[in-house]
């Protein structure tokens, strides 16, 4: 999550303790990247949080393609689908 300035919430934040819509989508992108890494027997790594929230759509697309290309198990894909549905409800 993006750090705040001078101890306050980050620009565009939803307020103290509440994630922004971008924070929620970033969390999904990270979950999908972690699932793809596990399916490929690679270590998990933190995805960069880019300055422009508009880049999240591209990050989401890339991580979904990576997960599908990883030949993940049905269980992993079901879990990913549930994460996507949960994110959609949270937004």
N, CA, C and O atoms as a MOPAC input file, in Angstrom:
PM7 MOZYME 1SCF
protein

 N      0.83000 1    -1.16200 1     0.00000 1
 C      0.00000 1     0.00000 1     0.00000 1
 C      0.88800 1     1.24200 1     0.00000 1
 O      1.98700 1     1.23800 1     0.55300 1
 N      0.40700 1     2.26400 1    -0.60700 1
 C      1.19100 1     3.49100 1    -0.71800 1
 C      1.28100 1     4.18000 1     0.63600 1
 O      0.27800 1     4.30600 1     1.33800 1
 N      2.48000 1     4.62800 1     1.00700 1
 C      2.60500 1     5.32200 1     2.28300 1
 C      1.97500 1     6.69700 1     2.21400 1
 O      1.87800 1     7.29300 1     1.14100 1
 N      1.55400 1     7.19100 1     3.34600 1
 C      0.98600 1     8.52600 1     3.40600 1
 C      2.08400 1     9.57300 1     3.46400 1
 O      3.25600 1     9.23700 1     3.63000 1
 N      1.72000 1    10.81100 1     3.33200 1
 C      2.65600 1    11.91100 1     3.43100 1
 C      2.54800 1    12.49200 1     4.82800 1
 O      1.44700 1    12.74300 1     5.31800 1
 N      3.68600 1    12.70600 1     5.46700 1
 C      3.74300 1    13.28500 1     6.80000 1
 C      2.81900 1    12.55900 1     7.77100 1
 O      2.19700 1    13.17500 1     8.63600 1
 N      2.74000 1    11.23700 1     7.61300 1
 C      1.95400 1    10.43300 1     8.52600 1
 C      0.47200 1    10.38800 1     8.21700 1
 O     -0.27100 1     9.66900 1     8.88600 1
 N      0.02400 1    11.13600 1     7.22300 1
 C     -1.39000 1    11.13800 1     6.86900 1
 C     -1.70200 1    10.09400 1     5.81900 1
 O     -0.80300 1     9.39600 1     5.35100 1
 N     -2.95200 1     9.98000 1     5.44800 1
 C     -3.32300 1     9.00800 1     4.42800 1
 C     -2.73700 1     9.37800 1     3.07600 1
 O     -2.48300 1    10.55000 1     2.80000 1
 N     -2.52700 1     8.39100 1     2.25200 1
 C     -1.99700 1     8.61000 1     0.91200 1
 C     -2.99900 1     9.39600 1     0.08200 1
 O     -4.20200 1     9.32600 1     0.33200 1
 N     -2.51600 1    10.14400 1    -0.90200 1
 C     -3.44000 1    10.86800 1    -1.77400 1
 C     -4.45500 1     9.91000 1    -2.38400 1
 O     -4.09900 1     8.82200 1    -2.83600 1
 N     -5.68900 1    10.30900 1    -2.39400 1
 C     -6.73800 1     9.47400 1    -2.96500 1
 C     -7.22600 1     8.37900 1    -2.05100 1
 O     -8.05300 1     7.56100 1    -2.45200 1
 N     -6.72200 1     8.34500 1    -0.80900 1
 C     -7.12500 1     7.27200 1     0.09500 1
 C     -8.55900 1     7.49000 1     0.56000 1
 O     -9.08200 1     8.60400 1     0.54600 1
 N     -9.16100 1     6.40600 1     0.96500 1
 C    -10.55400 1     6.45600 1     1.40100 1
 C    -10.67800 1     6.88500 1     2.86100 1
 O    -11.78800 1     7.01500 1     3.37700 1
 N     -9.56900 1     7.10100 1     3.51500 1
 C     -9.60700 1     7.50900 1     4.91700 1
 C     -8.84600 1     6.51900 1     5.76800 1
 O     -8.39700 1     5.47700 1     5.29000 1
 N     -8.71000 1     6.85100 1     7.00600 1
 C     -7.92700 1     6.04000 1     7.92600 1
 C     -8.45400 1     4.61700 1     7.99700 1
 O     -9.61500 1     4.39100 1     8.33800 1
 N     -7.60300 1     3.67200 1     7.67800 1
 C     -7.95100 1     2.27000 1     7.81000 1
 C     -8.82300 1     1.69900 1     6.71500 1
 O     -9.07300 1     0.49300 1     6.69400 1
 N     -9.29300 1     2.53400 1     5.80400 1
 C    -10.15400 1     2.02200 1     4.73400 1
 C     -9.38600 1     2.05700 1     3.41700 1
 O     -8.86100 1     3.10200 1     3.03300 1
 N     -9.31600 1     0.92200 1     2.72400 1
 C     -8.58200 1     0.89800 1     1.45700 1
 C     -9.35600 1     1.61700 1     0.35200 1
 O    -10.58600 1     1.65800 1     0.35400 1
 N     -8.61200 1     2.17100 1    -0.57400 1
 C     -9.23200 1     2.76400 1    -1.75400 1
 C     -9.61100 1     1.64700 1    -2.71600 1
 O     -9.22200 1     0.49400 1    -2.52500 1
 N    -10.36500 1     1.98900 1    -3.74000 1
 C    -10.69500 1     1.00400 1    -4.77800 1
 C     -9.41100 1     0.50200 1    -5.44300 1
 O     -9.29500 1    -0.68100 1    -5.76500 1
 N     -8.45800 1     1.39600 1    -5.64400 1
 C     -7.18100 1     1.00100 1    -6.24000 1
 C     -6.43500 1     0.03300 1    -5.32600 1
 O     -5.82400 1    -0.92100 1    -5.80800 1
 N     -6.47600 1     0.26600 1    -4.01600 1
 C     -5.84000 1    -0.64700 1    -3.06700 1
 C     -6.45500 1    -2.04400 1    -3.17100 1
 O     -5.74700 1    -3.05000 1    -3.12100 1
 N     -7.76200 1    -2.08900 1    -3.31400 1
 C     -8.46800 1    -3.36800 1    -3.41000 1
 C     -8.06600 1    -4.10700 1    -4.68500 1
 O     -7.80800 1    -5.31000 1    -4.64900 1
 N     -8.01400 1    -3.40300 1    -5.79800 1
 C     -7.61800 1    -4.03000 1    -7.06100 1
 C     -6.15900 1    -4.46200 1    -7.00500 1
 O     -5.81700 1    -5.54300 1    -7.48400 1
 N     -5.29600 1    -3.63300 1    -6.42800 1
 C     -3.89200 1    -4.01100 1    -6.29200 1
 C     -3.76600 1    -5.30700 1    -5.48200 1
 O     -2.95800 1    -6.17400 1    -5.81700 1
 N     -4.56100 1    -5.43500 1    -4.42300 1
 C     -4.53800 1    -6.66800 1    -3.63600 1
 C     -4.90700 1    -7.88000 1    -4.47200 1
 O     -4.29900 1    -8.94000 1    -4.32800 1
 N     -5.89700 1    -7.73500 1    -5.34500 1
 C     -6.27100 1    -8.82700 1    -6.24600 1
 C     -5.13700 1    -9.15700 1    -7.19700 1
 O     -4.81500 1   -10.32700 1    -7.40300 1
 N     -4.53200 1    -8.13200 1    -7.77600 1
 C     -3.42500 1    -8.34600 1    -8.71200 1
 C     -2.30100 1    -9.11600 1    -8.01700 1
 O     -1.72000 1   -10.02800 1    -8.60400 1
 N     -1.99600 1    -8.75400 1    -6.77400 1
 C     -0.94500 1    -9.45000 1    -6.03900 1
 C     -1.33400 1   -10.90700 1    -5.76800 1
 O     -0.50000 1   -11.80500 1    -5.89100 1
 N     -2.59800 1   -11.14300 1    -5.40000 1
 C     -3.04900 1   -12.52300 1    -5.16800 1
 C     -2.89900 1   -13.36800 1    -6.43500 1
 O     -2.44400 1   -14.51000 1    -6.37100 1
 N     -3.27800 1   -12.81300 1    -7.57400 1
 C     -3.18800 1   -13.55100 1    -8.82600 1
 C     -1.73300 1   -13.79800 1    -9.21200 1
 O     -1.39900 1   -14.87200 1    -9.71200 1
 N     -0.87500 1   -12.82200 1    -8.98700 1
 C      0.54900 1   -13.00400 1    -9.26700 1
 C      1.13800 1   -14.08900 1    -8.36500 1
 O      1.95300 1   -14.89600 1    -8.81200 1
 N      0.72900 1   -14.10800 1    -7.10400 1
 C      1.19600 1   -15.14700 1    -6.18300 1
 C      0.74200 1   -16.53300 1    -6.64100 1
 O      1.50800 1   -17.49500 1    -6.58300 1
 N     -0.49700 1   -16.62500 1    -7.09200 1
 C     -1.01800 1   -17.91100 1    -7.57400 1
 C     -0.25000 1   -18.37700 1    -8.80400 1
 O      0.06400 1   -19.56200 1    -8.92400 1
 N      0.05500 1   -17.46800 1    -9.71200 1
 C      0.82200 1   -17.83200 1   -10.90900 1
 C      2.22800 1   -18.28400 1   -10.52500 1
 O      2.73900 1   -19.25600 1   -11.08200 1
 N      2.85500 1   -17.59200 1    -9.58100 1
 C      4.19300 1   -17.97400 1    -9.13700 1
 C      4.18100 1   -19.37000 1    -8.52400 1
 O      5.06700 1   -20.17900 1    -8.79800 1
 N      3.18600 1   -19.65100 1    -7.70300 1
 C      3.09600 1   -20.98600 1    -7.09300 1
 C      2.85900 1   -22.05800 1    -8.15100 1
 O      3.43900 1   -23.14200 1    -8.07900 1
 N      2.01500 1   -21.76300 1    -9.12800 1
 C      1.73700 1   -22.73800 1   -10.18100 1
 C      2.98300 1   -23.03400 1   -11.01400 1
 O      3.12300 1   -24.12200 1   -11.57200 1
 N      3.88100 1   -22.05900 1   -11.09000 1
 C      5.12400 1   -22.23400 1   -11.84900 1
 C      6.30200 1   -22.61600 1   -10.95200 1
 O      7.44600 1   -22.64400 1   -11.40600 1
 N      6.02600 1   -22.90900 1    -9.68700 1
 C      7.06500 1   -23.26200 1    -8.72000 1
 C      8.14500 1   -22.19200 1    -8.62100 1
 O      9.33600 1   -22.49100 1    -8.53600 1
 N      7.70500 1   -20.94900 1    -8.63500 1
 C      8.60600 1   -19.80700 1    -8.45700 1
 C      8.28000 1   -19.15500 1    -7.12600 1
 O      7.16000 1   -19.27800 1    -6.63200 1
 N      9.24500 1   -18.46300 1    -6.54200 1
 C      8.94100 1   -17.74600 1    -5.29600 1
 C      8.00400 1   -16.56700 1    -5.55900 1
 O      8.01900 1   -15.96400 1    -6.63200 1
 N      7.20400 1   -16.26200 1    -4.56800 1
 C      6.35000 1   -15.07700 1    -4.65600 1
 C      7.23000 1   -13.84300 1    -4.58100 1
 O      8.28600 1   -13.85400 1    -3.94700 1
 N      6.78300 1   -12.78100 1    -5.23500 1
 C      7.47700 1   -11.50900 1    -5.09600 1
 C      6.44600 1   -10.39200 1    -5.15600 1
 O      5.40700 1   -10.51700 1    -5.80400 1
 N      6.74700 1    -9.32400 1    -4.48300 1
 C      5.82500 1    -8.18900 1    -4.45000 1
 C      5.81100 1    -7.49400 1    -5.79800 1
 O      6.86100 1    -7.19100 1    -6.36500 1
 N      4.61400 1    -7.24600 1    -6.30700 1
 C      4.48300 1    -6.47100 1    -7.53700 1
 C      4.68000 1    -5.00100 1    -7.20500 1
 O      4.31800 1    -4.54700 1    -6.12000 1
 N      5.25200 1    -4.26400 1    -8.13500 1
 C      5.40200 1    -2.82900 1    -7.86000 1
 C      4.04500 1    -2.14500 1    -7.86000 1
 O      3.17100 1    -2.47800 1    -8.66000 1
 N      3.87700 1    -1.20200 1    -6.96900 1
 C      2.67400 1    -0.37100 1    -6.97200 1
 C      3.03700 1     0.87100 1    -7.76500 1
 O      3.73800 1     1.75100 1    -7.26500 1
 N      2.56800 1     0.94100 1    -8.98000 1
 C      2.91600 1     2.03400 1    -9.87400 1
 C      2.22700 1     3.32300 1    -9.44000 1
 O      1.19100 1     3.29600 1    -8.77600 1
 N      2.81700 1     4.44500 1    -9.82600 1
 C      2.27600 1     5.74500 1    -9.42300 1
 C      0.86900 1     5.98400 1    -9.95300 1
 O      0.02600 1     6.55300 1    -9.26000 1
 N      0.62200 1     5.55200 1   -11.17100 1
 C     -0.68500 1     5.78400 1   -11.80400 1
 C     -1.60200 1     4.59100 1   -11.54700 1
 O     -1.32600 1     3.47800 1   -11.99300 1
 N     -2.68900 1     4.83500 1   -10.82600 1
 C     -3.65400 1     3.75700 1   -10.58000 1
 C     -4.23100 1     3.21900 1   -11.88000 1
 O     -4.69200 1     2.07800 1   -11.92300 1
 N     -4.21400 1     4.01700 1   -12.93700 1
 C     -4.73800 1     3.55700 1   -14.22400 1
 C     -3.92900 1     2.37900 1   -14.77400 1
 O     -4.41300 1     1.65500 1   -15.64500 1
 N     -2.71600 1     2.18000 1   -14.28100 1
 C     -1.89200 1     1.04800 1   -14.71700 1
 C     -2.38000 1    -0.27400 1   -14.12700 1
 O     -1.97200 1    -1.34100 1   -14.58500 1
 N     -3.24000 1    -0.21800 1   -13.12600 1
 C     -3.72700 1    -1.45200 1   -12.50100 1
 C     -4.46600 1    -2.34100 1   -13.48800 1
 O     -4.38400 1    -3.56500 1   -13.38900 1
 N     -5.18100 1    -1.75800 1   -14.43100 1
 C     -5.89900 1    -2.56900 1   -15.42500 1
 C     -4.90800 1    -3.40400 1   -16.22800 1
 O     -5.15900 1    -4.57800 1   -16.49700 1
 N     -3.78600 1    -2.80500 1   -16.61000 1
 C     -2.76600 1    -3.55000 1   -17.35200 1
 C     -2.12600 1    -4.61700 1   -16.47000 1
 O     -1.89400 1    -5.73700 1   -16.92400 1
 N     -1.84100 1    -4.27800 1   -15.21800 1
 C     -1.25800 1    -5.26900 1   -14.31600 1
 C     -2.21900 1    -6.44000 1   -14.10600 1
 O     -1.79300 1    -7.59300 1   -14.04900 1
 N     -3.49300 1    -6.14700 1   -13.99400 1
 C     -4.48500 1    -7.20200 1   -13.82900 1
 C     -4.50800 1    -8.12400 1   -15.04600 1
 O     -4.50400 1    -9.34800 1   -14.91600 1
 N     -4.53200 1    -7.51700 1   -16.22200 1
 C     -4.55400 1    -8.30700 1   -17.46400 1
 C     -3.32500 1    -9.20900 1   -17.54900 1
 O     -3.44700 1   -10.39100 1   -17.86900 1
 N     -2.15500 1    -8.66800 1   -17.27000 1
 C     -0.91700 1    -9.43700 1   -17.37200 1
 C     -0.90000 1   -10.57800 1   -16.36100 1
 O     -0.49300 1   -11.69000 1   -16.69700 1
 N     -1.33400 1   -10.32500 1   -15.13200 1
 C     -1.30000 1   -11.39800 1   -14.14000 1
 C     -2.30600 1   -12.50300 1   -14.45600 1
 O     -2.03600 1   -13.67300 1   -14.18800 1
 N     -3.45300 1   -12.15100 1   -15.01800 1
 C     -4.42100 1   -13.17600 1   -15.41800 1
 C     -3.83700 1   -14.02800 1   -16.55400 1
 O     -3.95200 1   -15.25300 1   -16.52900 1
 N     -3.22400 1   -13.39600 1   -17.52800 1
 C     -2.59600 1   -14.13800 1   -18.63500 1
 C     -1.49500 1   -15.04400 1   -18.09400 1
 O     -1.38400 1   -16.19900 1   -18.50600 1
 N     -0.68000 1   -14.52700 1   -17.17200 1
 C      0.38100 1   -15.34400 1   -16.57300 1
 C     -0.19300 1   -16.54700 1   -15.83800 1
 O      0.33300 1   -17.65500 1   -15.94900 1
 N     -1.26200 1   -16.33400 1   -15.09400 1
 C     -1.87300 1   -17.43000 1   -14.34800 1
 C     -2.41800 1   -18.49600 1   -15.29800 1
 O     -2.23000 1   -19.69000 1   -15.06200 1
 N     -3.08300 1   -18.07800 1   -16.35400 1
 C     -3.62100 1   -19.04700 1   -17.31800 1
 C     -2.50500 1   -19.76900 1   -18.05700 1
 O     -2.63500 1   -20.95600 1   -18.35700 1
 N     -1.41900 1   -19.08300 1   -18.35300 1
 C     -0.28400 1   -19.70300 1   -19.05400 1
 C      0.48900 1   -20.65200 1   -18.14000 1
 O      1.22200 1   -21.51500 1   -18.62400 1
 N      0.33300 1   -20.50100 1   -16.84100 1
 C      1.08000 1   -21.31800 1   -15.88300 1
 C      0.53300 1   -22.73100 1   -15.76000 1
 O      1.10400 1   -23.55600 1   -15.04600 1
 N     -0.55900 1   -23.01600 1   -16.44400 1
 C     -1.19000 1   -24.33400 1   -16.36100 1
 C     -1.52400 1   -24.67500 1   -14.90500 1
 O     -1.22500 1   -25.76200 1   -14.41100 1
 N     -2.14800 1   -23.71500 1   -14.24800 1
 C     -2.51600 1   -23.87400 1   -12.84400 1
 C     -3.59200 1   -24.94900 1   -12.69400 1
 O     -4.35500 1   -25.22000 1   -13.62100 1
 N     -3.63400 1   -25.54100 1   -11.52900 1
 C     -4.63100 1   -26.57000 1   -11.24200 1
 C     -6.02900 1   -25.95400 1   -11.20800 1
 O     -6.19000 1   -24.74000 1   -11.08100 1
 N     -7.02500 1   -26.81500 1   -11.32600 1
 C     -8.41000 1   -26.34300 1   -11.24200 1
 C     -8.68300 1   -25.67800 1    -9.90000 1
 O     -9.41900 1   -24.69400 1    -9.83400 1
 N     -8.10400 1   -26.20100 1    -8.84300 1
 C     -8.29500 1   -25.62300 1    -7.50800 1
 C     -7.75300 1   -24.19500 1    -7.45400 1
 O     -8.40300 1   -23.30400 1    -6.90700 1
 N     -6.57200 1   -23.97800 1    -8.01700 1
 C     -5.98000 1   -22.64300 1    -8.02800 1
 C     -6.83800 1   -21.69600 1    -8.86300 1
 O     -7.05400 1   -20.54600 1    -8.48000 1
 N     -7.32500 1   -22.18000 1    -9.99800 1
 C     -8.16200 1   -21.33500 1   -10.85400 1
 C     -9.49500 1   -21.00500 1   -10.19000 1
 O     -9.99500 1   -19.88800 1   -10.32400 1
 N    -10.07300 1   -21.96900 1    -9.47600 1
 C    -11.31100 1   -21.69700 1    -8.73700 1
 C    -11.07500 1   -20.65500 1    -7.64900 1
 O    -11.89900 1   -19.76300 1    -7.44400 1
 N     -9.95100 1   -20.77300 1    -6.95900 1
 C     -9.61500 1   -19.81000 1    -5.92300 1
 C     -9.41000 1   -18.41600 1    -6.52700 1
 O     -9.83800 1   -17.41800 1    -5.94900 1
 N     -8.76100 1   -18.35400 1    -7.67800 1
 C     -8.55500 1   -17.07400 1    -8.35900 1
 C     -9.89700 1   -16.47200 1    -8.77100 1
 O    -10.11700 1   -15.27000 1    -8.61700 1
 N    -10.78200 1   -17.30000 1    -9.28900 1
 C    -12.10600 1   -16.81500 1    -9.68700 1
 C    -12.87100 1   -16.28600 1    -8.47800 1
 O    -13.56300 1   -15.27200 1    -8.57500 1
 N    -12.74800 1   -16.96600 1    -7.34600 1
 C    -13.41200 1   -16.50000 1    -6.12700 1
 C    -12.82400 1   -15.16200 1    -5.66900 1
 O    -13.55400 1   -14.29000 1    -5.19800 1
 N    -11.52200 1   -15.00400 1    -5.80500 1
 C    -10.89000 1   -13.72600 1    -5.45800 1
 C    -11.38800 1   -12.60200 1    -6.36100 1
 O    -11.63100 1   -11.48700 1    -5.89800 1
 N    -11.53600 1   -12.89500 1    -7.63300 1
 C    -12.02900 1   -11.89900 1    -8.57600 1
 C    -13.46100 1   -11.50700 1    -8.22800 1
 O    -13.81200 1   -10.32700 1    -8.24100 1
 N    -14.29400 1   -12.51700 1    -7.91500 1
 C    -15.67200 1   -12.22600 1    -7.55000 1
 C    -15.74400 1   -11.42800 1    -6.25000 1
 O    -16.55700 1   -10.51200 1    -6.12900 1
 N    -14.90200 1   -11.76900 1    -5.28600 1
 C    -14.88400 1   -11.03000 1    -4.03100 1
 C    -14.44700 1    -9.58500 1    -4.22300 1
 O    -14.97100 1    -8.67400 1    -3.58200 1
 N    -13.48800 1    -9.38900 1    -5.10500 1
 C    -13.04300 1    -8.03300 1    -5.39200 1
 C    -14.16300 1    -7.24600 1    -6.07100 1
 O    -14.39200 1    -6.08000 1    -5.74800 1
 N    -14.85000 1    -7.87900 1    -7.00000 1
 C    -15.95500 1    -7.19800 1    -7.68500 1
 C    -17.02500 1    -6.76800 1    -6.67300 1
 O    -17.57100 1    -5.67000 1    -6.77800 1
 N    -17.32300 1    -7.62500 1    -5.69900 1
 C    -18.31200 1    -7.27800 1    -4.68100 1
 C    -17.80500 1    -6.13000 1    -3.80000 1
 O    -18.58000 1    -5.26100 1    -3.40000 1
 N    -16.52500 1    -6.13100 1    -3.50600 1
 C    -15.94700 1    -5.09800 1    -2.63300 1
 C    -15.91700 1    -3.72900 1    -3.30300 1
 O    -15.91400 1    -2.69500 1    -2.63500 1
 N    -15.89400 1    -3.74000 1    -4.62400 1
 C    -15.85000 1    -2.45800 1    -5.33200 1
 C    -17.24200 1    -1.87600 1    -5.43200 1
 O    -17.42000 1    -0.79500 1    -5.99400 1

